[in-house]
Amino acid sequence: IHLDQVLVEFTCKNPQPSLATEWALCGEREDRLEVLKASTFALVISPGDGQLVASAGCGMRLFEALEVGAIPVVLGDHSRLPYHQHIRWSEAAILVPKARITELHFLLRSLSDNDLLAMRRQGRFLWETYFSTSENVLNTILASIRTSIQVPAAPIREEPAQEIPHKAGKLAGTDANLADNGDLDLGPVETEPPYASPRFLRNFTYTAADTYRTWNRAPGPFHLFPHTPLDPVLPSEAKFLGSGTGFRPIGGGTGGSGKEFQAALGGNVPREQFTVVMLTYEREEVLMNSLERLNGLPYLNKVVVVWNSPKPPSDDLLWPDIGLPIVVVRTEKNSLNNRFLPWDAVETEAILSIDDDAHLRHDEIMFGFRVWREARDRIVGFPGRFHAWDVNHQSWLYNSNYSCELSMVLTGAAFFHKYYAYLYSYVMPQAIRDMVDEYINCEDIAMNFLVSHITRKPPIKVTSRWTFRCPGCPQALSHDDSHFHERHKCINFFVKVYGYMPLLYTQFRVDSVLFKTRLPHDKTKCFKFI
């Protein structure tokens, strides 16, 4: 009584019909939600019948708590929460045996504020995704059945690419900066023609990486695990992946084959390529120079140029021949959201989103690709930014100053999974895309919000590139004074849409010691190296 406020109702107004062995729901739904909105925890007492693992009353209490962000405290370890074989309820609810009721207050007081906030957010996420509407509930049921009988989910929707014919005939030269890789060659020994990523790489039975060595039968049942961030988060597309059919490989993986470092791509997928997606608007000379710099880039599948201008390319424009397909895609309107459309021309899981004026060396791109393959659910890129809370104005600010922390990696030069392009274009709230169109700004912030919301992980910054200025390029939008004011407004608007700030800070940066990085003297204390 002296430490916390605990509400106990001894009278039940208008009790709802319930089982004889469970606590009845009292009052109207609106009244219960008002109480839960002011509550940190919501007690859910399981039925007294030990043979009964679930009931309608307990389910209603659980869903009402998740809806308003209260943490369900389920009293009774014999209870089975909905889809417990697929959902990690321990991240959103607290399950306590009835025998430990006397310890309940102590257990709840032991949780830190950060843990409480994480559980409330996860609970709200589960409710929105699986239980908020009749459509979500039905799709969740179908996804669970599909998982049980091991039927893969339907392919995600792709955007048809209407190609713009263009002339290719200008032989790409060699940029002198590309050879500035020191004594390290991060490219493969052999070059391979373009090939697409496998459609069902993460299968229910085994993956391509698991077929390297001889197989042996291992006893044990088939287990299901919760979905990964790269699997669709909507019930209509949800897939729950299996660990296999009891088979296991003997010996090591592909890394044990003894291949030299520069020839081995690393990671858990033996062979993979990536697609460069480059957005451009009426900067033909800058675009041609950027495409020319991609000549000879290892593991590049193709280049998709998103032509955002209503005017087609010049008739006399000669595109560089880089030895790989360059697909020029026509857009319906000038929109920065076009950068993240899941074009069907993109046949790889890995996308390198890059501005037409960004200048990256091949060794930097290759290192970023290697890092992304080890963190496929994250944004992995080069320019880092962070958000900050303005105490005086009680609002969020966008900050581009160099610091020891970051919470965003700009998609002007970053790797991400193609699935996030699908989520951005078809699942993310339309209000966010509308604001991007209104300001012609903030699409990179919106993508960082989305990925952090889905994964609850910060992005990963690689290498020590401090700037992406392009000498000789036309003036960019970011040089306008209004650019940062608009980004401040975007962050605060996105927070309202999501209901919380999904961005997460990190002091982690991935660097290769083989780069022999020369850091400014005032930056050497900031970073953690691997």
N, C-alpha and C positions, 0 to 999 in steps of 0.2 A: 504494500500500500504506500510505503514511504518512498519507494524507488521509481515505480512506474504506474501508469494509469491502466487499469484493467477493467474492462466492462463485462459485467455478469448480469444478465437479465433473468429475474426470478419469475416473471410473468410472461406468458406466451399469448400474444394477441393474434387472433385469427390464425390458429395453427393450420398448417397445410397437411393433407393426407400423407401418412408415412407408415413404414413398417413398424410392427410392434416392438422390435428390438433396436430401433434407431431413434435418435433425437429428431424431433419434428422441426420443420422450418416455420419460423414465427413471423408474422407481419407481412407487409407487401414487399415486393422485390425492390422498389425504389427506396424504401426505408432501410432495408438491409444494405444496399449499395452506399447510402449516405454514411452509414456507420463504418463500412469497410474502407471508404475513401480516407477516413481519418485514422485508419488502423495500420500498424506495421505488420501485425500477424493476424491470421484468422484461424481459429481452432475448428478442425473438422474431426468429429468423433465418429469412428467407424461403427457399424452395427455391432450389437452385443453378441449376435450369433456368429460364432467362429467359422461356421461353414459358409457364411456369406461374405464374399470378397469385395463386393461393390453394391451400391444402392443408388436410387435416383436422388435421394436427399443429399447424400454425401457428394454425388457428382455435381449437384446444383451449388452446394456450398463451395466446392473447389473452383468451379467456373466463375462464380461471382467474385471470388477473391482474386483470381488471375486477371479478371477484366479490369479491376480498378487498381491493380498493382500491390495488393496485400499478399504477404507470403503465407501460403497454406501450411498449417501445422497439423499433420494427419496423425491422430492418436489411434494406434492399432497397427501393428506390423503385419497383420494378416491381410490388410487391404491391398488391392491391386488397382493402381491408378490407370486411367485410359492409355492404351498402347504402351504399357510399361516395357514391353519387349523391344520397342523402337525408340522411345523417348527417355532421355536421362533426367528423370524427375528430381534427382538429388541436386540438380543445378537450379531448381525453381521452387522446391518444396522441402519441408522437413518431416521425416517419418520417424515417429517415436513409439516404442511399445507402450501399451497401457500400463504395464508394471512400473514404468519409469515416470509416471505422472508427477510424483513428488519432486523430481529433478527438472521438470519442464522449465520453470522460471530461470534456473541456473543455466540451462542449455541455451535458452534464447538470449540471455544477457551476455553469453560468451561470444556471440557473433559480432564481428567488426562492422563498422558502418559501410565499408567498401563491399563486404560480402552481402550485406543486406541490399545495397543498391543493385549489385549484380543479379541477385536472385529475383528482385522485383522486376527488373528489366527482362530477364529471361522468361519469367512467368507471363508477362504481358505479350512477349513475342510468341510463346506457345499458344496463347489464347487467340491472338490475331491470325496465326497461321493455320491452326487446326480446328478451332472450336467456335469462332466468332459468328459464322453464318451457316445456314443450312447447306449451302454449296460446299463450303470448306469441310464440314463434317462428312458429307457424302464422299467427297474426293479423298479424304483421309481414310475412310473405310475401304474404298477401292484400292488406294495405294497400299494399305496393309495387306489386303488379300493378294494383290499382285506380288508383293514381296514374298508372301508365304508360298506361292506357287512358282516363284522365281521367273516372273515375266518382266522384262525391262520396261521402263517407262517410255512413253512416246517421245520421239525426237523433239527438241525444242524448235520453236518457230524461227525461220531465217528470213532475212530481207532480200528479195530478188534484186540483183545488181544489174542495172541497165548500163551497159558499157558504152563509152564514147569512143568511136574509132579514132585512132591516132597513128601517126607515122613514126616508125622506129627505124633509124638508120644511122644515127650519130653514134659512132663508136665511143664508148665511155673511156675516159682517160684514167690516170692514176693520180689521186690527190696526194700531195707530198706529206700532208699531215697523217695520212693513213699509215705510212711507213714508220711513224714515230712511236713504235711500240717497245722501244728498248731492245733487250735481248730475249724477249718473251714472245712466243707465237701461240696465241690462244685458239687458232683455227685448227681444223682437222688435217690430217696428212692427206687423206683422199677427199675428193669432192663427189657429191652425189646429186643426181637429178631431183627435182621437186617431187615430194610425195606427201600425201595427206595424213593427218593423224588418224589412228584407228577409231572407228565409230563407237565401238563397245570396248574401249581399253580396260575400264574397270568393270570387268564382267562379274557375274555371280559365281563363277567357278574359278577361273585363274586369269592372270594377266599375261601380257606378252613378256614381261620381265621375268616371270616365273618359269619360263620354258628353257632356261639357259643350260641347266644340268639335268642329269637323270632324275626321274621321279620315283618316289617310294610311297607306299600306302601307309598313312598314319591313322591309327584308330581315333575315334572321337566323333561326336555328333556335329551336325551342321549348326553354326551359330549365326545370328544376325546382329549387326551393330547399328547404332544410330547413324543417320545420314551425315555425310561430310558437307562442309560449306560449299563444295563445288557441285553438290547434287541439288536439284531444284528444291527450294524451300516452300513452294506452294504445294498444297495437297494434290492439285491437279497434275503436277509434274513430279511428285515426290518419288524418290527411289531410296530404298534402304538396302545397303550393300551387304553382301555376305563375305565371310572369311574364306570361302572355298568349300570343297566337298571332302575335306579331310586329307588332301594331298599336301605334301611339302617337298621342296627341293632339297637334294643332298648337296652339301658343299656351299660355296659362296655364290655371290651374284656375278653380274658382268664385270664388276670392278676387280674381281680376282683373276681376270684373264691375262693380266700382265701387260696390257696395252700402255703405251706411253701416255703421259698426262695430256699432251696437246692433242692426242688422237682420241682420247676417251672423253665423251661428253659428260659422264658422271650421272648421278641420279638413278632412279629406279626404272627408267624407260630407256632401253638400249639405243633406239634411234628416234630422233624427233627433229622437226624444223619449226620455224616460226614465220609469221606473216607480218610485214610492215604495213601499217595503216597510216596514211599521211593525208591530213586535211589541208586544203589549199584554197586560196581565193585571190585570183588575179595577180599572182606573182610568178609569172612563168619562168623568168630567168633564175629566181631564187629556187624554184621547184626543180628546174633542170639540174642545177648544181647539186642540190641535195640528193637527187636520184643518182647522179653520177658518182657520188661518194659511196653509194651502196654497192658498187661494182666489186665483185669478188668476196662479198661478205659471206662467211661460212654459215651453213644451216638455214639460209634464207630460202623460203618457199616461193614467195612472190611478193610483189608490192601492190597494194590496193590504194590508189589515189582517189580520195573523195573530192570531187570537183564541186565546190560549193558555190561557184559563180553561175549566174544565169546565162552568161555569155560562154559559148563553147571555146575550146582552145583555138589559137590562131591556126589558120590553114597551113601556113608555112613553117609551123613549129616542128622541129625534129627532136624526137624523144631519144634519150641515150639508150644504147643497147648494152644492158648489164648482164646478158646471158640468162635472164630469168624473165618470166612474164610480168609485165606492168599493166594492171587492169585499172582503167580510168572509169570511175563510176559517176553517173549523172544523178544529181539529187533534185528533189521536188522544190526545195526552197533553200535559201541561205540560212543554215542553222548549225550551231556548234554541236547540237545533239546528234548530227549526222556522223560525227566522229565515232560514236559508240553504237551505231546500228549493227546488228549481227549479220553482216553481208554473207550471202551464200558463196561468194567468191573466196571467202576466208575458209580454207580447208584444214587449218591447224588449230589446235587448242590454244597455243601461245600467240598472243598478239603484241607486237611492239608498236604502241601508239607514239608517233613522233611528229613534231611540228615541221613544217616545210623549211624553217630557217634554223632548226637545231643542228648542231655540229657535234657529232660523236665519232670517236675513233672506233675502228673495228674491234680492237681488244677490249674496249669498254663495253661495247654491245655484247660481245661474247661472254664476258664475265657476268653481266647482268642476266643474260639468258641462263647461265649455269645456276646462278643464285635462285632465279624464279623456279627452275625445275625442282629445287629442294623446298620451295614454299609456294606451291601452285595455287593456293587459296589467297595469296596476298598480292597487293600491288608492289612491284619491285621496280624501282627506277632511280633517277638521278637527282633532279632538283627537289630538295626538301623544304617544307614550309610548316608553320605551326599556328595554332589558334591560341588566343589568350582572353582572359576575362577582364573586362574594363570595370573596375570597382566604381569609379566615379559615375559612369553612364549606365551601369548595370546591364551590360550587353557584351556580346562576343566580338572579338577583333581578329582580323586576318593579319598575319605577320610574316614578312619575307626576310627578316633579318637573320643572319647566321647565328645559330645558337647551338647549345649542347643537346637540345631536345627538338623533336619534330613530331608532327601528327598527320602530315599529309605528304604525299609524293606526287608532284604534278604529272599529269598524263601527257604533257608535251614531250616527254621522253621516259616512257615507263612500259614494263611488261605487265599484262594481266590476262586472265583466262577468258576465252571467248564467251563463256557462259555469263559473265558479268555484263557483257554487251546486251545479252538477251534480257537480263534483269533490269538493266538501266532503261531499255527501250520499251519494254512491255509490262513490267511489274512495278517499278518505282512509281510513286505518285506523280500524276500528270502535272500537278502544280509546280513541281520542281523543274520539269522540262520547260514549262511555260515561262518560268522566271529566267531560265537560261536564254530563251529566245528574246525575252523582253530586254535584258541587259546586254545580250550578245557577250556573255561572260559566265564564268563560274561552273562550266561543265566539268572541269577537273575536280573542283571541290565536291560537286554532287556525286561523282564516282567514288571519291574517298569516303564520303558519308555512307554510301551504299555498301561498300565492301566492309568497312568497319562495323556497320550495323549487322551484317550477315555473319561475319566471322568473329566479332569482338576481339580483333587483333589489329595492331597498328601496321602501317606499311613498312617496307624495308628499303632503306636507302643504300645504294652501292657506289663505290668509287669516290674519289675526292673532287669531282668536278664542282667548281664553285659558281660558275656562271654559264649561261647559254647565249650570250650576246653574239649576234651575227654581224661582223663588220661588213659594211656595204649593203646590208639588207634595208628595205624600206622600213619606215617607222612602224613599230608594232603597237598593238592595242594596249599592251601593258605599260607603255610609256606615258599614257594619258593619266592626268591626275585623278580623274574620276574612276579609274580602274580599281584602285584600292577601296574607295568608298563603296563602290558597287559590291565588291567582295565581302566587305563588312556586312552589308545588308543581306547578301546571299546566305552567309553563315547563320545569321539570326533567324532568317526565314526558314531555312532548312531545319533548324532546331525546333521551331514551332511545328513543322510538318511531322517530324519524327517523334516529337514529344519529349525529347531529351537530347543531350549532346553525345553522339555515337563515337566521335573521334577520340582516339587514345594516344597518349604521349609515349614516346620511346627515346631512349638514349643510345639505341643500338644501331650500328652501321656496319655493313659487311665490306671488308676490304681485302684484297689479296696482297700479301707482303711482296709478291713478285712484281707489283707495280712500282716498287721503290718510290712511294709517294713522298713528295716534298710538301710538308704542311706548313702554313704560316705559323710563326712562333706563338701567336695568341690563340691558335686552335688546337695545339698539341695536347691540351689537358681535357679536351671535351669528349673525344671519341674512344669507343671501345672497339678494338680490332680483333678480327679472327684470322 
